[in-house]
Amino acid sequence: MAFENAIALTGGIAVGKSSTIAILSLYGFRCIDADKVAHETLNEQSTKIADMFGSDVVIDGKVDRKKLGMVVFHDKQKLERLEALLHPLIYDKILTLSEIEEKRNFPYLIDIPLFFEKKSYNITRSLVVYTPRDEQIKRLMKRDGFLVDEATVRVNSQLDIEVKKSLASYVIDNSGNLKQLQVECEIARAKILKDFERLS
């Protein structure tokens, strides 16, 4: 059954989910990347995206995510229209990938940035990668070259990181350095395996 051994990996923008996934993959945890699926789906729907939001957001058949973001993150209705187009398509692809992972009978991750916001996936366990909000904004400015106002808009478009932390089955604190992140991943790994052993 889809999602039975799944753990939703989530957090916020610029909390360090990619680094966390890289470390957890060394422990045998595979990850379905919803963001990667979303990128693929976005480009597959580039013609519709151009019709909905203007041809300047599509360059050579590919959606310019930064330009599209500037349009939808400042207009809730446009963001909702984009999500209504993409989310059902993304869900179907992730469902298929989940069914493949279930054959291993081992816990795996599904990286879902808006897991708590959208409540679209019937997954009972969640792992939140945590970084305080101020640190998120700093990292986003450094990573993507945003000014503080634009970085703040992006961070504020998601559920507050403290709320996500309180809802999580597991938390990995990535507010420090790489060594701390490795330690946090080891602790989470042990908890996850213990929980799944109990269920098997």
N, C-alpha and C positions, 0 to 999 in steps of 0.2 A: 504494500500500500504506500502511495506517495507520502513523503514527509514524515514517516514514522520514526526514522533515525536522524532526522534533520535538526539542526540547531540554527536558528536565524542569527546571523552575525550582523550587528548594526552599531550605531553610534551617531556621529554627526559628521559634518563636513570637516576635513582636515584633522581628524583625531588619530589617524595612523592605522586605518584598517588594513591597508595593503601590506605594511610591515608586519602586522599581527598575523595575517594570513600566511605570509612567507615563512614565519617561524612555526606556526601550527602545522603547516604542510610537511615540515621535517619530522613531525610526530605521527605522520600517516593520515592526517585529516585532509580530505579532499574538499574543494570549495567550488560551488556553483556561483559564478559572479553575475549577479543580476544587472550590475552596471554594464558589464561587457555585452550581455544579452540586449540591454536597452540601447547601447550604441549601435549594434547590428540592426535592431528593429527600427531605430531612428533613421538610419540611412536607407533601409528598405522602403520606408514611408516618405522619402525626401520630396516626392512630387506633391503628396498631400500636405506636407509641412509647408512647402513653398506657397501652395494655394491658401493655406490658413493664416500664415504669418508673414508672407512677403518673400519674393524670390531672392532678396539679398541675404537671407539666412541659409541659403543653399549655394555652395560653390563646387562646380564640377561634379554635380550629382551627390555630393556629401553635405550633410548638415553641419554648419559651423555652430558648434554647441555654445561657444562663448556669446556669439551674436544672438542666438535663440534665447539663451539665458537672460540677456539684457532685456529682451522683449517680455518673456513670461514671468520672470521673478518680480517684475514691477506691476503686474496686472493679474490679479487672482483669477479672473474669468478666463483669461488666455491660458494660464497654467492648468486650470481645470479642463479646458478643451484639449490641450496637449495630452494630459493624463488619460482622458477618456478614450483617446485614439490609441495610445501606446500600451496602457496597462493590461488590457485583455490579451493582447498579442504576446507581451512579455510573460504573462502568467502561464499561458499555454506552453511556451518553450521551456520554462522552468519546471513545470509539471512533468514534462517528458524527461528532462535531465534528472529529476528527482527519482523517477521510477527506475532509471538506469542505476543510480547510486544505491538504491535500496537492495539491489541484488548482492551487494558486498556484506550486508548486515553489520555495518560498522558506522558509528556516528560520523556525520559529515556536516559541513557548513554551507549555508546559503547566504551570501552577502546581499542583504536587502536594506538599502539606506533608509527607506521609509516604512520599515516593518511595523512600528507602533502607530505611525500616523495613519496608514491606510488600512491596517488590519485585514489585508487581502489573502493572507496565507494561513492555513490551518496547521501552524507549527506551535507546539507547546513550550519548547525551550528556546531561550534567547541568550546571546552573549553580547554584551555591550562593551565596546572599546571606548574608554572614557578619557577625556581631557577637559579641563575646565573651560568654560565658554570664552573667557578672555584669551586663553592660549589658542583656542580654535581660530579666533579672529586673526591673531598674530601669524599663525602658521598659514592660514589661507592667503593673507596679504603677501607673505614671502613666497608661497608656492605659485600662485596665479597672478601676482602683480597687481592685485586689487588695491584700491584706496580703502581706507577704514570704513567709509559709508557703504560701499558696495559689498565688502566682506561681511559687514554686519547684517545687511539685507539677506545675504545667502544663508548665514547661520540662523537668522530669525525665521527663515522660511520653514525650518524644521522644528519639531518638538524639542523643548529645552533638554539639554544633555543631562541635567540633574534628574529630570523626570524619567528619562530613559534608564538611567542608572538604577533608579528605585524599582523599575519594572522588570529588571533583568534577572534571569536564572543564574547567570555567571557574569562577572565584571572583570575586565582587564584594564588596569590603570596605566595609561600611556602618557602620563604627564611629566615623566622623567626622561632618562636617557635610554639607549638601546639595551644596555645591560639590565636595567629595571624591567623593561618590556619582556626580555627573555625569561626573567624570574616569574613575572606575572603569567606568562604563557605556560610555564611549567606547572604552576599552581592550578591554573584552569584546566589543563590537560588531565591532571590527577583527579580533579573533581568530576570531570565529564566521564572519564573511564569508570570511575567508581559508581556513578549514577547508572550508567548503561549496563554495567555488570549486574547490578541489583535487579534490573528489569529483564535480563536475558535468562 
